[in-house]
Structures are given as C-alpha cells and as structure tokens.
Amino acid sequence: MTAIVFYFQVHQPNRLNRFRFEDVGSGREYFDDTLNKLIVERVAERCYLPMNALLAEAIADTHGRFRCAFALSGTLITQLERWAPKALDSFVALARTGAVEFVCETGYHSLASVGEPRGDLTEFAAQVEEQRRRLKELFGLVPTTFRNTELILDNRIARTVEELGFDAQLGEGVDRLLEWRSPRRVYRPKGCKRLKLLLRDYLFSDDIAFRFSNRQWPEYPLRAERYAEWLHRAAPEDVFIGLFMDFETFGEHQNKDTGILEFMRHLPRFVLADERFSFQTPAEVAAHNEPVAELDIPTTLSWADAERDLSAWLANDMQKDAHARLYALLPRARAAAAAGHPELLATWRKLSTSDHVYYMSTKWHSDGDVHEYFTPYDSPHDSFILFMHVLDDLDARITSALEPRKTARNKASP
C-alpha cells in the first residue's frame, strides 16, 4: 500500500515597522502589529478557517481515513492567539480528531540551525524545546516528527534533531541528493542511528502549490480526479508520496476562485477509490517502515527556490551582513536575559525569523516573482536598512541592560 502524506507549513512572520535611523534610541516599537494583524486576519478568513473546516469534513466523511500533518510556527500561534482565536480553535479541533499530526519546528521559523558557529546548535535546540512545550500545551500531544525551517537539512542538523529525541524528520527530495534514488522511500541521514527521513516529492507537491492556477500550464485546469489518477500510477514499491506545501496555498496564495478549495474537497474520495492507497501522517509512515538506505547530506539543503539551498536567505552581502550581525548579538542577548531582561532575548528571537533576510533577496530570475510576492517592503535594500536600524537599537538596549553589571564589577575591583 502507498501512503499519501499531506504536510502543511503554516507560518506568519512579525513584519517590521519602517524603522529609521532617527528612531534608534527613541523607544519606538520594532514590529508593525497593525500590518501583522491585518494579514493574519485576512489569511485566517481566506485560508485557515475554510480549509480547516474542509479538512474536518474530509476526516469525518472518510471515517478518519483522510489524515494529514501541520507545522504551525510559534510566531503564527502567537498571532492567532492575539488576533484570530477562532482560527486557532479550528486547528485544536483538528487535533482532537486523532487524524492530524502536529510537527515540531524551531518555533520562530528561524535560521538558528545555520546561524551559530559550526558545532554549536545551542540556540537551535532552545527554540525547538520551546516550540515542543508549546505544542504539547496547545494540542495535548508530544510531537515526534521534526521539520526545520523551510526543510533546511544536513547531516549535522539531522544528528542534532535525533539527539533532541525526534523519531522522524522531513526534507526535500533534491535530485542532486537522491541521484538515482526515489523520494518515495524512507531514508536515514548519515551519522544517525535512529532518525528516519521522509522526503518531499517536489513534482507532485508543486503541481498543487505553484502550477495549479497557472493558465499556461498544459495540465490546466487540474481536476481532483485527474490528479488522483497520477498518484495511482505510483509503483507498488513506493512507500509514500510526500505532498509538502505551504498551507496558505489554499485560498491565499491561490484564491478560492481558482477552484483549489474544491479540488481539495474532492481529492480524498478519488484517492481512496483505489484500495492500494491510503492517507497517513509522517509519524505513521516512519513507524511502519524501516530506512532502505543511508543518505549523506554534507551540504545544507532546503525546499526554497530552484537551487534548493540557503541562497534564498544568505546569498547576497546584505543578507550575510544582517545575519552575521544578528547572531553576533546573541551572546549578549543571552547575558541580558540572565541579568533579568528576558524580553531582550525574546525580541532577538523574533528578529531571528528567516523572513527578515528573505526579504533582502535580490534574486530576480526564476524565483524573483516569489520573493517579490512575499515582501512587505519597497525593495531588498529598504528591508536591509530598517532591519539594521532595529539591530542598532536592540544593541543599545542590551548594552544598557548589561551596564549595571559592568558598573558593579568595577566597584568590586580593588
């Protein structure tokens, strides 16, 4: 039997105010909560509420045979708590069906796994543990599957994920990683003893996530019955087909007028019409299947852009400078938290969200339109400048918080 594994990434960042040089030291708020509230309310109305209702119906209509998984970032959970509690309740209701898995991530949707010096994943682990606790409190379940921000993965990260106690991790089925192998098998990252790796089938995933509403696509318009027929062509030895995508694909990135919600409404019935196919969660696939081979992942991969690497966030000098400056502040932000100012470390973590450097991308080729769609700023340079001004202000606040300790040490010296 071949399992269809739907996994949905659900995330909203904390977008920044237009923070100017003259705002440094003024006490101005860093985050544009007017814009953040507007966007999360809009996406909840267009995507989260209707799609969660649709998925709940699919679970009920199939008596639990339809199953799927979500990863909600901590930044999104906070925004839903503040501004769209009904949408958050709809995710909790899905958890209660027993047919939905909630996957853990870093909580801040950050680049912490690649942000600290080689060999140090302390901040990454701290953010993961915070998110794990939050998911248990919210859904009453301890997550056993992990997905890193944008499926960022390499051997080192996988070993850390295993050390943190997870059973499975999600990744991208990158051609240069797999070579002749199939993404439809369970693998083990090199250096791991227990962790199982489930990979995204990017061709089938992108048919829904990107090509569905493209009128120039030869397969447009894509019907649920036709898509199910494609899935049914899978070889008998295919263990699963990983359909991993942004949840906002449904109703937000592609609005309901494209027919994408109706596509998802009918798809479970057509898939289950062939008894050789089922829906499973990542944890269920991992529990029922042993790895067929070890995968060596020496260079860091992701699911972003055509390159499937870190270039969406760390390609140009602006991105590299902003990223380096942010992580240079981390030791002092931790010291400030230890000195009685935990809010400064909390603010640092909100700034660690990967979207901030994503907005600085200057890739204007195959993926430029995707980057431009997501950014709330006029240009990558504008994003860089205001982010650096915020870091200047946070640096000053941290210095002020640590100054009493420095003064006390000086007085204690003979």
Summary of the structure (lengths in Angstrom):
residues: 414
radius of gyration: 21.9
end to end distance: 76.0
largest distance: 82.4
contacts: 1364
relative contact order: 0.15
helix: 52%
strand: 13%
